[in-house]
Amino acid sequence: MSAPSRPRTAALPGAGVPAGGQSRDSRLTVGVIGAGRVGAVLGAALAAAGHRVTAVSEGSGATRARIALLLPDTPLQAAPAVARAAADLLLLAVPDDALAGVVAGLAGAGALHPGQVVAHTSGAHGLDVLASAAAVGAHPLALHPAMTFTGTPDDLSRLAGISYGVTAPARLRPLAARLVADLGGVPEWIGEADRPLYHAALAHGANHLVTLVNEAADRLRDAGVAQPEKVLAPLLEAALGNALRLGDDALTGPVSRGDAGTVRRHLERLAATAPDSVPAYLALARRTAGRAVAAGRLRPADAGPLLDVLGRTQHQREVAA
């Protein structure tokens, strides 16, 4: 399929083609704006599925190197030119806060056209942010991969079986399901109003996990451990696996046992060595205690002294401040 010289009709591209179809007639003409880690990898995955990536938006030296690695021979063009060349699907992989401005700018420049699917990869946004595209007759789609990306070819193998948070008009759902299948994933249909909650859950679980792991590694270094990753890897891998398999029944440790004295000593040493770690420890310990009680892992009577330690420590910090 070649890029048309004039706007297409409002018919959905690839309508009626089964998910994962690889025939020449089923190929989509795709443009990618925002060739960071996510955009470059998804563009490469769509190309591997048989679709035609016609152009990618210009960017930094890192962007050019990434495209040369993942989408060799794909032209780098200004964003409006990429949008015009994307007859079927325009993929926007730009930062959350920049997305609305990018869409409005493309619509204002006349770069979008009726019948074109304009999809973004933001987890935080749904369809409202694509209102400028919809106003000119384009089809809006939110397509967020629930995965962390490095922007290297290794990411392509990690796409197999991952979930995509999809928000789509009813008419676009078959095409959205097909795209997710072509990417090797599974769709999770998210309502427009639920996009912030969906994204908060993923950020809380993945981004904060990175912070938590690095905090633990730093405190092990403070305790004299030269290679904290060797200590943490088997423990954290087991904890993550158990949590995903068992839920709150996977809770172990001093908070779930109600060991108030141990937790108090933790806080005293943290306050002396790494005071910036204390608020996060307190917040997570309180939340862990609440979940442990609710799950029956910690008796309310045993939780009292523990919560007293956590509450008193917080009060002392507030008075000192």
C-alpha positions in Angstrom: 0.0 0.0 0.0 1.5 3.4 -1.0 0.8 6.7 0.6 -2.1 8.5 -1.2 -1.7 12.0 -2.7 -5.0 13.1 -1.3 -7.0 12.4 1.9 -8.6 9.1 2.2 -12.3 8.4 3.0 -13.4 7.9 6.6 -13.4 4.1 6.2 -11.3 2.3 8.8 -8.0 1.0 7.4 -7.8 -2.7 7.3 -11.5 -3.2 8.1 -12.5 -6.8 8.1 -8.9 -8.2 8.2 -8.4 -10.8 10.9 -6.0 -10.0 13.7 -2.5 -10.9 12.8 -3.3 -10.9 9.0 -0.1 -10.6 6.9 -1.4 -10.3 3.4 -0.2 -7.4 1.3 -3.6 -5.9 1.3 -3.8 -5.9 5.1 -0.7 -3.9 5.6 -1.1 -0.5 7.2 0.9 2.6 6.2 2.3 3.8 9.5 4.1 7.0 10.7 5.8 7.4 14.1 6.1 10.8 15.8 8.3 10.6 18.9 11.0 8.0 18.2 12.1 7.6 21.8 12.4 4.2 23.4 8.7 3.3 23.0 8.0 4.8 19.6 11.0 3.3 17.9 10.4 -0.2 19.4 6.7 -0.2 18.5 7.4 1.0 15.1 9.9 -1.8 14.6 7.4 -4.3 15.9 4.8 -3.1 13.5 7.2 -3.4 10.7 8.1 -6.9 11.7 4.4 -7.7 11.7 4.3 -6.7 8.0 3.2 -3.1 8.2 4.9 -0.3 6.3 6.6 2.4 8.4 6.9 5.2 6.0 8.6 7.9 8.1 9.7 8.8 11.7 9.9 12.2 13.2 13.3 13.9 13.4 15.0 14.1 16.8 18.3 14.1 18.6 21.4 12.1 17.8 20.2 9.3 20.1 17.0 9.2 18.1 18.8 8.9 14.8 21.0 6.1 16.2 17.9 4.3 17.6 16.1 4.5 14.2 19.2 3.3 12.4 19.3 0.3 14.6 15.6 -0.6 14.8 14.1 0.9 11.6 17.0 1.1 9.1 16.3 3.0 5.9 13.2 4.6 7.3 13.2 8.4 6.5 13.5 10.9 9.2 11.1 13.8 8.5 9.5 16.8 10.3 6.4 15.8 12.3 3.8 17.2 9.8 5.4 15.3 6.9 5.3 12.1 8.9 1.6 12.6 9.7 0.8 13.3 6.0 2.7 10.2 4.9 0.9 8.0 7.4 -2.1 7.1 5.3 -3.5 4.6 7.8 -2.0 4.9 11.3 -0.1 7.7 13.0 1.6 6.6 16.2 2.3 9.4 18.7 4.9 8.4 21.3 5.6 11.7 22.9 5.6 12.8 26.6 2.3 12.9 28.4 2.3 16.6 28.9 3.3 17.4 25.3 0.7 15.2 23.7 -2.2 17.6 23.5 0.0 20.3 22.0 1.4 18.0 19.4 -2.0 16.8 18.3 -3.3 20.3 18.1 -0.3 21.5 16.1 -0.7 18.7 13.6 -4.4 19.4 13.2 -3.8 23.1 12.8 -1.1 22.4 10.2 -3.6 20.3 8.1 -1.4 17.3 8.5 -4.2 15.0 9.8 -7.0 13.7 7.6 -10.3 11.9 7.8 -10.1 8.1 8.0 -6.6 8.2 9.5 -6.2 6.4 12.9 -4.3 8.6 15.3 -3.0 6.5 18.2 -1.0 7.6 21.2 1.0 5.4 23.6 0.4 7.4 26.8 -0.9 5.5 29.8 -2.2 8.6 31.5 -4.4 9.8 28.7 -7.4 8.4 26.9 -9.3 9.8 23.9 -10.0 13.3 25.1 -6.4 14.4 24.4 -7.0 13.5 20.7 -10.0 15.8 20.4 -8.2 18.0 17.8 -7.6 14.9 15.6 -11.2 13.7 15.9 -12.4 17.1 15.0 -10.9 16.7 11.5 -12.3 13.3 11.0 -9.4 11.1 12.2 -10.1 8.1 14.4 -8.7 8.4 18.0 -7.0 5.5 19.8 -5.2 5.1 23.1 -2.7 2.2 23.0 -0.4 1.9 26.0 2.1 -1.0 26.3 2.4 -2.1 30.0 6.1 -2.6 29.7 9.3 -0.7 30.4 11.6 0.0 27.4 15.3 0.4 26.8 15.0 1.4 23.1 17.1 -1.5 21.9 16.3 -4.7 19.9 16.1 -6.6 23.2 12.7 -4.9 23.8 11.1 -6.7 20.8 11.3 -10.1 22.4 9.8 -8.6 25.7 6.6 -7.5 23.8 5.4 -11.1 23.5 2.4 -11.6 25.7 2.4 -8.2 27.4 -0.8 -6.2 28.0 -1.9 -3.0 26.3 -4.2 -0.6 28.0 -6.6 0.3 25.2 -9.2 3.0 25.1 -11.1 3.1 21.8 -14.5 4.0 20.3 -16.6 0.9 19.7 -16.2 1.2 15.9 -12.4 1.1 16.3 -12.2 -1.9 18.7 -11.7 -4.6 16.0 -8.8 -2.6 14.5 -7.3 -2.0 18.0 -7.5 -5.7 18.8 -5.8 -6.5 15.5 -2.9 -4.0 16.2 -2.4 -5.4 19.7 -2.3 -8.9 18.2 0.1 -7.9 15.5 2.4 -6.5 18.3 2.1 -9.9 20.1 0.1 -8.5 23.0 -3.2 -8.8 24.8 -5.7 -5.9 25.0 -7.0 -4.6 28.4 -10.0 -2.3 27.7 -9.8 0.7 29.9 -12.6 3.3 30.2 -11.8 6.9 29.5 -12.4 8.0 33.2 -10.2 5.1 34.4 -7.0 6.0 32.5 -5.4 8.0 35.4 -6.1 5.2 37.8 -4.8 2.6 35.4 -1.6 4.6 34.9 -1.2 5.4 38.6 -1.3 1.6 39.3 1.5 0.9 36.8 3.7 3.8 37.9 3.2 2.9 41.5 4.2 -0.7 40.9 7.0 -0.3 38.3 8.5 3.1 38.8 8.4 3.1 42.5 9.8 -0.4 42.5 12.9 0.9 40.9 13.2 3.5 43.6 12.6 1.0 46.3 15.2 -1.4 45.0 17.8 1.3 44.7 17.0 2.6 48.2 17.6 -1.0 49.6 20.8 -1.3 47.6 22.0 2.1 49.0 21.3 1.0 52.6 23.1 -2.3 52.1 26.1 -0.3 50.9 25.9 1.8 54.0 25.9 -1.5 56.0 29.2 -2.5 54.3 27.8 -4.8 51.5 30.1 -4.4 48.5 27.7 -5.9 45.9 24.1 -5.4 47.2 22.6 -6.6 43.9 23.9 -10.2 44.7 22.1 -10.1 48.0 18.9 -8.5 46.7 18.4 -10.4 43.4 17.2 -13.8 44.8 15.3 -12.2 47.6 13.4 -9.7 45.5 12.8 -12.1 42.6 11.2 -14.5 45.1 9.2 -11.8 46.8 7.9 -10.5 43.5 6.9 -14.0 42.3 5.2 -14.8 45.5 3.3 -11.5 45.6 2.0 -12.0 42.0 1.0 -15.6 42.8 -0.2 -15.3 46.4 -1.2 -11.7 46.9 -1.1 -10.5 50.5 -0.4 -14.0 51.7 3.1 -13.5 50.5 3.8 -10.9 53.2 6.7 -11.8 55.5 9.0 -9.8 57.7 8.8 -7.8 61.0 5.8 -5.7 60.1 3.7 -8.7 59.2 4.8 -10.4 62.5 4.1 -7.3 64.6 7.8 -7.0 65.7 7.6 -3.5 67.0 11.0 -3.6 68.6 12.7 -4.5 65.3 10.9 -1.9 63.4 11.8 0.7 66.0 15.5 -0.2 65.7 15.2 0.0 61.9 13.9 3.6 62.2 16.5 4.7 64.7 19.4 3.5 62.5 17.8 4.9 59.3 17.3 8.3 61.0 21.0 8.3 61.9 22.4 7.0 58.6 19.9 8.0 55.9 17.1 10.2 57.2 15.7 10.8 53.7 14.7 7.1 53.7 12.6 7.3 56.9 9.4 8.8 55.4 9.2 6.2 52.7 9.9 3.4 55.2 7.2 4.7 57.5 4.6 5.1 54.7 5.2 1.6 53.4 5.3 0.0 56.9 1.9 1.5 57.7 0.4 0.4 54.5 2.0 -3.1 54.9 0.6 -3.3 58.5 -2.9 -2.4 57.3 -2.8 -5.0 54.5 -1.4 -7.6 56.9 -4.3 -7.0 59.3 -6.9 -7.1 56.6 -5.5 -10.3 55.2 -5.4 -12.0 58.6 -1.6 -12.2 58.6 -1.3 -9.8 61.6 -3.7 -9.9 64.6 -5.0 -6.4 65.5 -3.8 -6.9 69.1 -0.3 -7.5 67.8 -0.5 -4.6 65.4 -1.1 -2.1 68.3 2.5 -1.8 69.5 3.8 -1.7 66.0 1.4 1.1 64.9 2.3 3.0 68.1 6.0 2.9 67.0 5.1 4.1 63.5 2.7 6.8 64.7 5.0 8.0 67.5 8.0 8.3 65.1 5.9 10.3 62.7 4.7 12.6 65.6 8.3 13.1 66.7 9.4 14.0 63.2 6.6 16.5 62.9 7.5 18.2 66.2 11.1 18.4 65.3 10.3 20.0 61.9 
